[in-house]
Amino acid sequence: MDGLQLALSVRLAIVFSGIFLWVGMLTGVWKYLQIRQSEQSRAHYYVDIAHRSSLLYAPASLILAVLSYFSAWTELWNLMFVILNLIFFSFSILSYILHGLLKDTTNQFRTPHQMGRFHLPTWMMTFAMLLLVLAEVGATGMLLLGSAITLL
């Protein structure tokens, strides 16, 4: 599509939307296979979370693409805001997949924090969640503000 000139921030958000949708489908197959093999007809808790979160991050990424498209900020700022969200979306999904593979916990926030046979320090989980909240809420808020400036 030669005539289609979209900013990198918009293109990245669209491509990652597709990746998250695809991962959601793949984890859905994994979930189904676990359900079929389980006496309780249930998949591991984090396989289910990985499946659902991937499917939710797919449309969220499309919304980021639209917000970035209409944002009044420079492309560099929009790119930074989109990338921050995509990094933390990806990190979340990957951590859920890892917990699903390892079957090490049904609550990643329960102490001691398990990652396979290792225990993560509480400060590390707190710091990771603080970064996630600041990055996702802050970056999305800035894209929303940038779009509101343009559209209103």
N, C-alpha and C positions, 0 to 999 in steps of 0.2 A: 504494500500500500504506500506508494511513493508520496501521495498527497497528504497522508496522515502525519502531522508533526506534533507529537506529544512530548512533553518534558520527561526527562528521565525519572523523576519522582512518580509521575503518573504511570509510566510504563512498568516500573518496578512493582508498584502496588498492584497493578493488574496481573502481572506475571505471578507474583506471590499469592494472589487470590486463587489463581489456578493451581498452584502447587499445594496450597492448603486444602483446596477441594479434593485434589487427587490423594493427598495423604489421608484425608478423612474417609475417602472411599477404600483405600488400602487397609486402614485400621478398622474399617467396618467389616471387611472380609475376615481380618484377624479376630475381631470380636465375635462374629458369627461362628467361626471355627471353634473358639473357646466355649461358646454357648452350647454348641453341638456335643462337645466332649465333656461337659460338666454335668454332674449328677443333679445339680440345682438349676441347670439351664441358665447359667450366668457366666459372663466373662469376668476376668480380673478387673477390679475397681479402676485401675489406671489405664487399662486398655479401653474401657468405656469412656473415661475422661479424655483420653487422647483422641478417640473417634469424634466425640461431640465437640471438643474444643477446636479441632481442625476444621470441622464444618462451620463453626461459628466465626472463626478467624477469616474464612474465605470471604464472606460478604463484608466483614469489617474492613478488610483490605480494599475492597472495591469502594467502600465509603471513603477511605483515606485517599484513594485515587481521585475521586470526585472533589473532595475538599482541597486537595493539592491543585487540581486543575483550576479551580475558581479562586484560589488563595491570592491575596494581594502581596504576599511576601515574595522575595526573590526566589529563584529556583534553588539556589544553594540552601536557603532556610527550609524551603518545602522538602527538599531532598533529605536534609538532616532529620526533619520531623517524621517523614515517612520511614526512613531507615531505622530510627530509634524504635518505632512501633514494630516494624518487621523483625528486628533482632529479638525483641522481647516476646513477640508472638511465637517465633521459631524456637526460642529457648524454652518456653513453656511447653510447647508440644513435644519437643525432644525429651524434656525431663519426664513428661507423662509416659512417653513410649519406653524410656529407660526403666521407670518404675514398673511398667507393665511387663517388660521382658524379665526383669529381675524378680518380680513378685515379692519385693522386699518390704512393702508397706501398703496400707490402705489409707494412710493419712500422712502426707509428707511433712505436715506441720507438727506432728506428735514428736515429742522429745523422748529419747534421743533421735535426731534426724538421721534416718537411714538412707544410704546410697549403696545398695548391695550389701557387702559385709562391712562397709565403712560407716562411721558415724561422723556427721558434719557438725561443726560447732554451731551453737545457737546464733552467735553473732553473724555467722556467714549467711544463714537463712534470713535473718532480720535485715541485713544489709542488701541481699539480693531482692527481697520484697520491697524494700524502700526504694531502691533503684528502679524496679519495675513500675511501681506506682508513680514515681516522679516522671519517669520517661514517657510512659503511655498516657497518663492523664495530662501532663504538661504539653507533650508534643501534639496530641490530638486537640487539646484546647487551643493551641496556637494555630493549627490548621483551621479549626472552626472559626476563630477570630478573624483570620485572614480571609476566609470565605465570606463571612458576614460583612466585612469591610467592602468587599467587591460587590456583593449581591444586595446589600441594604443601602 
